[in-house]
Amino acid sequence: MLNRPVESCLGLTKSAGTLLLLMSLVAAAGCGNENESIVRGKVTYQGKNLTGGTILFNPIDETQPSAHAAIHSDGSYEIKAIAGENKVIINWYSEVDPTLEPGDPGYTIPKPLIPSKYSNIDTTPLVRTVEKQETVIDFALD
């Protein structure tokens, strides 16, 4: 049995706890990307708000991560995207019964509700610059 004073054990525990806290703070600080900016805006098709779908920002610099977000029922979106030039993809499909799987009787394949050119990285005409500060970018699709 070791006869160590309680104070020496507590001192070690406090030091270890402090070290653990500092390591956690350093790790958390490294989780974000300093080139990310908040982008918000509205998406319309033929003058009407999209009532769903997704939006993806794909940096021209392919070493950077892409970002995606839902388009809300009022056509608005908010996303953290990489600053710089981005190709933008917008997807919006008809709803399907979530209880049915492909091959089930009554299952229907979702149909695109906007032209497919907006849904493909190779054909999207949407290229926008994300600024280093908060940016508003609206999309009026035709």
Sequence and secondary structure as in RCSB ss.txt:
>XXXX:A:sequence
MLNRPVESCLGLTKSAGTLLLLMSLVAAAGCGNENESIVRGKVTYQGKNLTGGTILFNPIDETQPSAHAAIHSDG
SYEIKAIAGENKVIINWYSEVDPTLEPGDPGYTIPKPLIPSKYSNIDTTPLVRTVEKQETVIDFALD
>XXXX:A:secstr
     HHHHHHHHHHHHHHHHHHHHHHHHTSS TTEEEEEEEEEETTEE  S EEEEEESSTTS  EEEE  TTS
EEEEEEESEEEEEEEE B    TT  TTSTT     BSS GGGG TTT   EEEE SS EE  EEE 
